[in-house]
Amino acid sequence: MPEEFKYPRRRLMRGFVRRATQVLFSILTDFHLVGAENFPTEGPLLVVANHFSFVDPMAMVHIAPWPMEFLGGFRTPNAPPLLSWLRELWGYYPVFRGTGSTLALRASDAVMRQRGVLGVFPEGTSSAAVLRPPRPGVALIAARTGARILPIGLDGFIDVLPKLVKGRRAHVTARVGKPFGPFAASGRGRERREYLEKIGHDIMRHIAELLPAERRGHYSDDPDIRAAAQGTEYYPFDDEPEI
């Protein structure tokens, strides 16, 4: 096993980052965790969550009861320097968005083989405040590894910095759903692509159930909410991939 894919990694540094997130969230937010009883005791596990805010990865670090690896975008230009610094200290496997990221796939396979836990934000970026369709990567990882999937709904984290500017604490909630899956790869060519697309939508529907109705976007039962979410599915890195 290559050293870069050993699980878990950076134990000392990640212990520091975890303590830092505990302090930050206790100061900046009124934090609620719902469904902690749904956390599995061990992997292999693929943890998926909505991505509305650059605060989301730190929220996942804060609540995780086990060592967690992350796949993350190579660049986070909108994140404040402190959060970018904590992210670099934690360490993550970079995804070069808009490309086929072989490093991310190799890392995912390696972590799952070691019965590890991998965190992924299926939407790819935090460019909208309602749930959007997933990028293809999460379904591919689920099918390749056969890992169980744990959905998490993150609510209120987009308010952390706006409330801070006003001298107020944001009310934030992390809801943990029940594990589901695993999925197995099936078919070839177009048949396989359609199968992976169904897996991706299934994953997003599980996340949607853990969000307030007005945040469910493309996965809402309300046609007006779905209509209002049209256009949020645009993915900027399709035009300008990270390289």
C-alpha positions in Angstrom: 0.0 0.0 0.0 1.6 3.4 -1.0 2.3 5.6 2.0 0.1 8.3 0.7 -2.9 6.0 0.8 -2.4 4.6 4.3 -5.4 4.8 6.5 -5.7 6.6 8.9 -3.1 9.4 8.3 -1.8 12.5 10.1 -3.2 11.5 13.5 -1.4 14.1 15.5 -2.2 17.0 13.2 -5.8 15.9 12.7 -6.3 15.8 16.5 -5.2 19.4 16.6 -7.6 20.4 13.7 -10.5 18.5 15.4 -10.0 20.5 18.6 -9.8 23.7 16.7 -13.1 23.0 15.0 -14.7 22.2 18.4 -13.6 25.6 19.7 -14.7 27.5 16.6 -18.1 25.9 16.4 -18.7 26.4 20.1 -17.9 30.1 19.7 -19.5 30.8 16.3 -22.6 28.6 16.3 -25.4 27.0 18.2 -24.6 23.5 17.0 -27.1 20.6 17.0 -26.3 17.0 16.0 -29.3 14.8 15.2 -29.2 11.1 14.6 -25.8 10.3 16.1 -27.1 6.8 16.8 -26.9 6.1 13.1 -23.1 6.4 13.0 -21.7 2.9 12.1 -18.9 1.8 14.4 -16.6 1.0 11.5 -16.0 1.1 7.8 -15.7 0.7 4.9 -18.0 3.6 4.7 -18.7 6.4 2.2 -20.1 9.5 3.9 -22.0 11.9 1.7 -23.5 15.3 2.5 -24.9 18.4 0.8 -22.5 21.2 0.1 -23.9 24.7 0.5 -21.0 26.3 2.4 -17.2 26.2 2.6 -17.8 25.5 6.3 -19.2 22.1 5.5 -15.9 20.1 5.6 -15.1 21.4 9.1 -18.6 20.5 10.2 -18.0 16.9 9.0 -14.7 16.8 10.9 -16.5 18.1 14.0 -19.1 15.4 14.1 -17.2 12.3 12.8 -16.6 9.6 15.5 -13.9 7.9 13.4 -10.9 8.9 11.3 -12.1 10.3 8.0 -10.4 11.0 4.7 -11.9 13.5 2.3 -12.0 14.1 -1.4 -12.0 17.8 -2.1 -11.7 20.3 -4.9 -8.2 21.3 -5.8 -9.0 25.0 -5.3 -11.3 26.7 -2.8 -11.0 30.4 -3.9 -13.9 31.6 -1.8 -12.9 30.1 1.6 -11.5 32.4 4.3 -7.8 31.9 4.9 -8.4 30.3 8.4 -10.6 27.5 6.9 -8.3 27.0 4.0 -5.4 26.6 6.5 -7.3 24.1 8.6 -8.2 22.2 5.4 -4.6 21.9 4.4 -3.5 20.8 7.9 -6.1 18.1 7.9 -5.1 16.9 4.4 -7.3 15.6 1.7 -7.2 13.8 -1.7 -7.6 16.5 -4.4 -10.1 16.2 -7.1 -9.3 18.2 -10.2 -12.8 19.2 -11.0 -14.0 19.0 -14.5 -11.5 16.1 -15.2 -11.3 12.4 -14.6 -9.3 12.5 -11.4 -7.5 9.2 -11.2 -5.8 10.1 -7.9 -9.1 10.5 -6.2 -10.4 7.1 -7.5 -7.2 5.3 -6.5 -7.4 6.9 -3.0 -11.0 6.0 -2.7 -10.3 2.3 -3.5 -7.4 2.2 -1.1 -9.3 3.7 1.8 -12.2 1.3 1.3 -9.9 -1.7 1.1 -8.6 -0.7 4.5 -12.1 -0.5 5.9 -11.8 3.2 6.2 -14.2 6.1 6.1 -14.3 8.6 3.1 -16.2 11.9 3.0 -17.5 13.2 -0.3 -19.7 16.1 -1.3 -21.5 14.8 -4.4 -22.4 18.2 -5.7 -18.8 19.1 -6.2 -18.9 22.8 -5.2 -20.7 25.0 -2.7 -22.1 27.3 -5.4 -25.8 27.0 -4.5 -28.0 27.0 -1.4 -30.3 24.2 -2.6 -29.7 20.6 -3.4 -28.4 19.9 -6.9 -27.7 16.8 -9.0 -24.5 15.0 -8.2 -21.4 14.9 -10.2 -20.6 11.4 -11.6 -17.8 10.6 -9.2 -19.8 9.7 -6.1 -21.8 7.0 -7.9 -18.7 5.6 -9.5 -16.9 5.4 -6.2 -20.0 3.7 -4.6 -20.2 1.1 -7.4 -16.4 0.5 -7.5 -15.9 0.0 -3.8 -19.2 -1.6 -2.7 -19.1 0.4 0.5 -22.2 1.3 2.6 -23.2 4.9 2.3 -24.0 7.3 5.2 -26.1 10.4 4.3 -25.7 13.6 6.3 -27.8 16.8 5.9 -26.0 20.0 6.8 -28.3 22.9 7.5 -27.6 26.5 8.5 -23.9 26.6 7.8 -24.3 29.2 5.1 -25.3 31.6 7.8 -22.2 31.3 10.0 -20.2 34.2 8.5 -23.2 36.5 7.8 -24.4 36.0 11.4 -20.8 36.5 12.7 -20.6 39.9 11.0 -23.7 40.9 12.9 -22.3 39.6 16.2 -24.7 36.7 16.3 -24.3 32.9 16.5 -25.8 30.8 13.7 -28.2 28.0 14.5 -26.7 25.0 12.6 -27.8 21.4 12.5 -26.1 18.2 11.2 -28.6 15.4 10.7 -27.3 11.9 10.3 -29.4 9.4 8.3 -29.4 5.6 8.3 -26.7 3.8 6.2 -27.9 2.4 2.9 -26.4 0.3 0.0 -24.1 -1.1 -1.0 -24.3 -0.8 -4.7 -22.6 -3.0 -7.3 -21.4 -2.0 -10.7 -23.6 -3.2 -13.6 -23.6 -3.2 -17.4 -21.3 -1.5 -19.9 -21.3 1.6 -22.0 -24.6 3.5 -22.0 -26.3 0.9 -19.7 -23.6 1.4 -17.1 -23.8 5.2 -17.3 -27.5 5.1 -16.8 -27.1 2.7 -13.8 -24.5 5.1 -12.3 -26.8 8.0 -12.8 -29.6 6.2 -10.9 -27.2 5.5 -8.0 -26.3 9.2 -7.9 -29.9 10.3 -7.7 -30.6 7.7 -5.1 -27.8 9.1 -3.0 -29.1 12.7 -3.3 -32.6 11.7 -2.4 -31.3 10.2 0.9 -29.5 13.5 1.6 -32.7 15.5 0.7 -34.7 13.7 3.3 -32.3 15.2 6.0 -32.8 18.8 4.8 -35.6 21.4 5.3 -38.1 21.3 2.5 -37.0 24.6 1.1 -33.5 23.4 0.7 -34.2 20.2 -1.2 -34.0 21.8 -4.6 -34.0 19.3 -7.5 -35.1 16.6 -5.1 -38.1 18.3 -3.7 -41.6 16.9 -3.9 -42.8 20.4 -4.5 -42.8 21.3 -8.2 -42.4 25.0 -7.4 -39.2 24.3 -5.4 -37.9 22.2 -8.2 -38.7 24.9 -10.7 -36.9 27.5 -8.6 -33.8 25.3 -8.5 -33.4 25.1 -12.2 -30.1 26.6 -13.3 -28.3 25.7 -10.1 -27.1 22.5 -11.8 -24.7 24.4 -13.9 -21.2 23.3 -13.2 -18.5 25.9 -13.9 -15.6 23.5 -14.1 -17.2 21.8 -17.2 -16.0 24.9 -19.1 -12.7 25.5 -17.2 -11.5 22.3 -15.6 -9.0 22.5 -12.7 -5.6 21.5 -14.0 
